[in-house]
Amino acid sequence: MAPLTSIFASRWVSKPTGVRELAEVELPSGFRAAGVAAGLKPDGLDIGVLFSEVYGTVSAARFTTNARVGAPVIVSRESALDGLRAVVANSGGSNTGDGQRGIDTARATQERAAELLGIKPAQVGLASTGVIGTELPREPLLAGVHAAVAALGSDTDDFSCAILTSDRGPKRACVEIAGGVRIAGQAKGAGMISPRYATTLCFIETDAELTRATLDRLTGHAVERSFNRISVDGQLSTSDTVFVLANGASGVRPDENEFGLALDTLMLGLALQIVSDGEGTTRVARIVVRGEHAELVARAVANSPLVKTALHGGDPNFGRVLQAAGAVYPPGDGFPAELEIEGRRVVAGGEALVGDLRELDGLLEGDEIEFRLSLPGDGEAEVFFADLSPEYVHFNAEYTS
């Protein structure tokens, strides 16, 4: 499948009433952005700067739960996470595993950006992506920050391209809600994607008037329902970061429910753009599990290489779904599951309703496939996941060579 280019391109993302989609590179009032080439990658843009011109901008952040994190995550966690005014993001190196030298490079980046923008170092969030364990060259990075600040403009075109690694294209969107409030977002991610809190890099800007507490709460809810619901390969990155900045430049304090729904929708749309752009992705699936241990089961199915390869081949081998679910379900009194694929019931009471898999030919031929698994008890969870193709294996076998 071709990567999704609109946050509303998937059947699983509905446009809320009152939300208007704008040009994907537009920014809310009071924000500026830029991307430049600093030589961190062999070619292309590789350093991006995002800046809010408004004093008093509030922010929220979420980071990877991996125990091994990059220097940008370490330094950002020590910053004013509820009052960021700028973000410096780079591709071409994750600055992970470089010890004190990497920490010093991250802090030097923060200080250089703050000096150029006239703000405090603690108001600069950092994000880096690329190969783990190699040095991120400091001087080209700092020179790139200088060039990006000088190039700050009114759209996110170059910024959203500067953060890409193995992505086939940028992930970005901008929407408007009642009162003229705008919410924009830029994300990156294709491989090393697993749903455990903040997944990938994502930057959200809004000109809504919001308190720090409200923004943090809404950010947490939106991340949980979007980036925490996706998987390409079941691998948790060392660099996952989500920054959300609200500068109040619109002068409008939006209805909290309306704003929250728009933020949820924007993040989910960006998250599905990531899954559809997974390294070698040809199909995307949604697994919805109802019953006890729903979260555990949904993630097991989404991350199963057997389920993912069957999805790639369009093979309706539903036994793999039950196997993956049963592997994490507590043993005891059987496994009385019910399973539907694309609305067709194939298992009831744990027993197959299909005698020959050829009866299901063509069921998995679409770009988006939905599985629904019901188990005893209460609870519900969903995960969106990609198939696993030969291209994924080839790409990652040769990633650094």
Secondary structure as UniProt FT lines:
FT   TURN            7..8
FT   TURN            11..12
FT   TURN            17..18
FT   STRAND          20..21
FT   TURN            24..25
FT   TURN            29..30
FT   STRAND          31..36
FT   STRAND          47..52
FT   TURN            55..56
FT   STRAND          58..64
FT   HELIX           71..77
FT   TURN            81..82
FT   STRAND          86..90
FT   HELIX           99..117
FT   HELIX           121..123
FT   STRAND          124..128
FT   TURN            132..133
FT   HELIX           138..150
FT   HELIX           157..162
FT   STRAND          171..176
FT   HELIX           178..180
FT   STRAND          182..188
FT   STRAND          201..206
FT   HELIX           212..224
FT   TURN            225..226
FT   HELIX           227..229
FT   STRAND          230..231
FT   STRAND          241..246
FT   TURN            249..250
FT   HELIX           256..276
FT   TURN            279..280
FT   STRAND          284..290
FT   TURN            292..293
FT   HELIX           294..302
FT   HELIX           305..313
FT   HELIX           319..328
FT   STRAND          338..341
FT   TURN            342..343
FT   STRAND          344..348
FT   TURN            349..350
FT   STRAND          351..352
FT   HELIX           357..360
FT   TURN            361..364
FT   STRAND          368..374
FT   STRAND          380..386
FT   HELIX           390..397
FT   TURN            398..400
//
